[in-house]
Amino acid sequence: MNELNGIDDFNPLKQRIPFRGDLFERVVESGVIHLDGRIVYQLKIDVEWEEYLEEKCSYKLKVKRKRKKRK
């Protein structure tokens, strides 16, 4: 829990943070993706967590890339 509390708040519509696979694997037991966009996670602390995919999710943020030099 200390590691989770150590993650700064952020706005997923405006910024990205690195995915912490190590935390995900320690917290999430399983997950089910439903046709309506719901993802239901079973957490290892006997809690069920439900999220909804939205049009403006963080995974749709544009990735800043280095510009190619023109010749």
Contacts in CASP RR format, 6 or more apart in sequence:
PFRMAT RR
TARGET T0000
AUTHOR 0000-0000-0000
METHOD contacts of the structure
MODEL  1
MNELNGIDDFNPLKQRIPFRGDLFERVVESGVIHLDGRIVYQLKIDVEWE
EYLEEKCSYKLKVKRKRKKRK
3 20 0 8 1.000
3 23 0 8 1.000
4 23 0 8 1.000
4 27 0 8 1.000
7 17 0 8 1.000
7 20 0 8 1.000
8 17 0 8 1.000
10 17 0 8 1.000
12 57 0 8 1.000
12 58 0 8 1.000
12 61 0 8 1.000
13 56 0 8 1.000
13 58 0 8 1.000
13 61 0 8 1.000
14 61 0 8 1.000
15 61 0 8 1.000
16 58 0 8 1.000
16 61 0 8 1.000
26 44 0 8 1.000
27 43 0 8 1.000
27 44 0 8 1.000
27 45 0 8 1.000
28 41 0 8 1.000
28 42 0 8 1.000
28 43 0 8 1.000
28 44 0 8 1.000
29 41 0 8 1.000
29 42 0 8 1.000
29 43 0 8 1.000
29 44 0 8 1.000
30 41 0 8 1.000
30 42 0 8 1.000
31 39 0 8 1.000
31 40 0 8 1.000
31 41 0 8 1.000
31 42 0 8 1.000
32 39 0 8 1.000
32 40 0 8 1.000
33 39 0 8 1.000
34 40 0 8 1.000
37 52 0 8 1.000
37 53 0 8 1.000
38 50 0 8 1.000
38 51 0 8 1.000
38 52 0 8 1.000
38 53 0 8 1.000
39 50 0 8 1.000
39 51 0 8 1.000
39 52 0 8 1.000
39 53 0 8 1.000
40 48 0 8 1.000
40 49 0 8 1.000
40 50 0 8 1.000
41 48 0 8 1.000
41 49 0 8 1.000
41 50 0 8 1.000
41 51 0 8 1.000
42 48 0 8 1.000
43 49 0 8 1.000
END
